[in-house]
């Protein structure tokens, strides 16, 4: 092979730095969506299950896990729903194009 490197050329080479792992959000940053992303959700009030597009969800990232949550309006009963968002949910929502608000404490 001329003019390029094959994978076998890189494997086992001393001094080649390892590539660090990256998050879902970093890996997908800048990618254009070919299809709309939908998320499955449920309403704690009326118990309905449904799919929501990224535009129907909001993510608020606070300083702690207790202040990080996502919210949406139930399409069945109209109630505003707010649920805690752990690290994995934050990655999925940000990678899926959900609008994100970063909460800052005063001071």
Order of alpha helices (4+ residues) and beta strands (2+ residues): alpha-alpha-beta-beta-beta-beta-beta-alpha-beta
